[in-house]
């Protein structure tokens, strides 16, 4: 799988006003982290957005949306959006995702890697 650069550009533009955003290669594409939490990912398979369980029903009612399934398991709170996505539709999806992710407490940078090292 590959990164869809046009889609990634739309995600970057939709998150341009957010602080603490970083990009990470994941899920065969490019993941976008907001305050240490994954908010979205883009790849040639489409857009993955984290809407949280409270926003899942609303998200799944939108055209092109389907539950995110990984290794046969449905990932609760995540929605995959397939098809052609323009800047406006990506911005709409990211507004929904930000509404959830911004309710989460910020994670410390590198906290996961520090826990891993401590457990060795």
C-alpha positions, -999 to 999 in steps of 0.1 A, spaced: 0 0 0 11 35 -6 5 70 7 -21 90 -13 -2 123 -14 -32 143 -25 -54 130 3 -25 135 28 -23 171 16 -60 176 22 -56 162 58 -26 185 64 -47 215 52 -76 206 74 -53 203 105 -32 234 96 -46 254 125 -42 227 151 -12 226 174 8 195 183 2 176 150 27 151 138 28 126 110 37 89 114 39 61 89 13 35 99 -15 12 85 3 12 52 -2 49 49 4 81 68 -11 86 102 -18 120 117 -15 125 154 -31 153 174 -18 158 209 -4 123 208 -36 106 197 -43 93 162 -70 115 145 -67 103 109 -47 82 84 -45 84 47 -35 58 22 -44 46 -12 -73 27 5 -89 60 16 -92 80 47 -94 66 83 -108 89 109 -111 85 146 -146 97 156 -149 79 189 -177 56 199 -201 85 206 -197 98 170 -196 65 153 -233 62 143 -233 97 129 -202 90 109 -214 57 95 -246 74 83 -225 95 59 -220 84 23 -188 63 17 -183 55 54 -179 20 67 -166 5 99 -128 1 101 -119 -36 102 -84 -47 108 -74 -83 110 -110 -93 111 -118 -71 141 -139 -40 139 -121 -10 154 -147 8 175 -146 45 172 -128 45 138 -144 49 104 -129 42 69 -140 65 41 -135 52 6 -138 69 -27 -126 102 -41 -123 128 -14 -118 165 -21 -105 191 3 -140 201 14 -151 166 23 -118 158 41 -123 190 61 -158 179 71 -145 145 82 -117 161 102 -140 184 120 -160 154 132 -128 136 142 -114 167 160 -146 171 180 -138 137 196 -99 137 197 -98 172 213 -118 158 243 -89 135 251 -61 145 274 -28 153 256 -3 125 257 33 132 267 57 130 237 75 97 237 55 84 267 49 50 249 86 45 240 96 54 276 71 28 290 85 2 266 121 8 277 111 7 314 95 -27 309 126 -43 294 
